[in-house]
């Protein structure tokens, strides 16, 4: 998105919030390094307790990204499994979270043409995570292993800031916890140190409007479901 003078055309923050989605299909068009630096520098203004700024980012593109994708697919095909370094989802699902998870999962697979019960097609769709859904840029986020929950909360705000900054410039993203299943390969190929935990990966690029899965628009609960107002003064 460009203004007449050639500078990036940005959008209102509320528009960026409303239009940010986790896309599953990107065009291969490259993203200039200056754009990536602009996004990451803006996101670095995210708040953190005592301003410790606990985030670390590894950007991968081109041949290195292709090598990473190939080695992850090879490890998956060989049946190599490793335990995640942290629990992302609840260990025991309950409502209302289970119903929400099922709805978005069924909706995504339906858009992608995966029939219910087709385990092979579902696994193939999930494996597209490791192709970055065709995006030209892969981001990996790590945090020092000895930091506590507060710093993980800070990291979440940093991740959201990246996604909103990207959206503000007309780009899209997909944050991906799936990469945590292959943290061993990511660590080896990208040279990540052992004293850092892989938080997640992220695909970044321009939307492929021809990707059926990109038609999915997730629902949000009404305010009454999660907001309580105290008495007014």
N, C-alpha and C positions, 0 to 999 in steps of 0.2 A: 504494500500500500504506500503510495507516494503522493506528496503534495506537488503543486505545479513547479515549485522550486527544486524538487528532487529530494527533499528531506522526508523521513518516514512519516506516513500519515497514521496518527495514533487515534485510539478510540477512547471514549469516556470510560472511567473505571467500572461504572455500573453495567455498561454494555459488555465490557470484557468479562465481568463476573457472569452475566447472563448467557454469554455465548461460549464460554470455555467448556469444552467437552473432552473426554478421553477418546481420541479418534483411533480407529483401527485400519486406517489406510491413508498413505501419504504419497505425494508426488516425489520423484527423485530430484527435483530442482535443488541445487545447492543453496545453503544459507551462508551468506558472507561472514567471515570471522568478525568483522566489526559489528555486525548485528548481534552475534552471539555474545561478544564482550559487552555490548550495550545492555542486553537483557540481564546478564549475570551481575554487572555492576549495579543496575537498578535494584535487582533482587537482594543484593547484599545490604540494602538499607533495611531489611527485615529486622524486627526486634529480637534481642536475645538477652537472657538474664545476665546482668553485669557486663553486657556488651562483649561476651566472650566469643561470639561468632563461631559456633562449633562445626560449621559445614565445610566440607571439602568436595570438590567437583572434579571429575575426570571426563574430558570430552573425547569422543572417538568418532572418526569419520574415515571414509575412503577404504584403502587396503586393510588397515588395521581393523576397522569395523567388520569388513568382510571375513577376515581371518577369525575374529571372535565368533561371529555367527556360525561359521563352518565348524569350529571346534566344539561349540555348544551342541549343535545338531549331532555331531559325532558322539559326544558323551551321552546324549539322550538315547541315540540308537543303540549304543553299547549297553544300555541299562544301568549306567553308573549313577548312583544316587548319593547325595550328601544331605545332611540335616541342615535346615536353615539355622542361622545364627541367632535368630530371635523369633518369637511368635507374633505374626502380624494379625491373624484372625483369632477369634475366641476358640478356646480348646473344646468348648461345648456350646453349640448353637442353640439359641432360643429366640422367641418372638420379642419384638417385631423384626429383629435382625435377620432371622432365617427367611421370612417371607420376602423381605426386601432383596436379599441376596438371590433368591430363586427367581424373582421377577426380572431383575436386570440380566441374570444369566440366560434365562429362557428367551428374553427379548433380544439379546445380542445374537444368540445362536440362530434364532428365527430370521433375523435380518441377514445373517451370513449364510443362510441356506442350510444350516445343520439341523437335521431332523432329531427329535427327541429319541434317545436311546441309541443313537449312532455314535458309539464311543470312538471309533476311528476318526470320524469327521470332527468330533469335538476336540480330540487330541491334536489333529492337524490345525484346527483354528487356534488352539492355545499355543502351538509351536510357532505361530507367526509372531508371537512376542519376540522371539529370538532372531527374527529378521527385521526387528524394529518397525514392523508393519510397513516397510518400504521407505521409512524416513531416512533422510541423508545424514542426520546427526543423532548420535546416541550420547546420553549423559548418564554418568554414574555418580552416585552420592555416597560418601562414606563419613563415618563419625568415629572419633577416637573411642576405643573400646572401654576406657575407664570413665567415660562421662555418664551422667545419670539421666533420669527421666526428664528433668527440666530441659536439658539440652536437646533431647529428642523432640520435645514440644517446640522449641525454638526452630529446629530443623524443619518441622512441618510448615511453619510460617514462611521459611525461606523457599521451600518447594512451591507453595502456593504463589509466592511472589514471582517466581520464575514463570509459572504458567500464565499468570495474569500479564506480566510484561511481554511475554511472547504473543499472547492473544492481542494485546494492545497494538502490536506491530503487524497484525494480520496473519500470524503464524498459529499453529496448533501443536498440541502436545498429547502424550499419553504416559502418565506415570505408571511404572510397571514393577510390582512386587515379585512378579514371576522370575525376574533375574536373580532373586535371592536363592532360588533353588539351584542355581549354577554359579554360586559365589566362588567356588573353587576355580572354575575356568576363567571367570572374569578377573579374579585376583592374579592368576598366572599370566594371562595374555596381556593385561594392562599394567602389570607390575605393581599392584596395590600392596601396601605393607600389611603385615599380619596384625599390627596393633590398631587397625581400623576395621570397623564392621560395615559391610555393604548394606545401606539403608534401602535403596531401590535403584532402578534404572529409569530412564525416561527417553521416549522418542520425541523428536522435535523436527518440524518441517511444515510444508504446505499441504493442506487438505487435498486428498484425491476425491473429487466429487462423484466419481464413478464407483466408489467402494460402497456396496450395499450396507455394510455394518455401520457406516458413518451416518446413516439415517436415524440411528437410535438416539432418542432424547430421553434421558432418565427423569423420573419424577422426583419431587422433593416434598417432604411432609409439610403440612400447613403449620404456621407459627403456633397455633393452639396446641399442637402435639408436643412442642418442646420448649415453649416460652411461658414463663409465669411472671406476671407483673405484680409487684407489691402495691400497696395502697398509695395513691397520689398524696403529696403533701397538702 
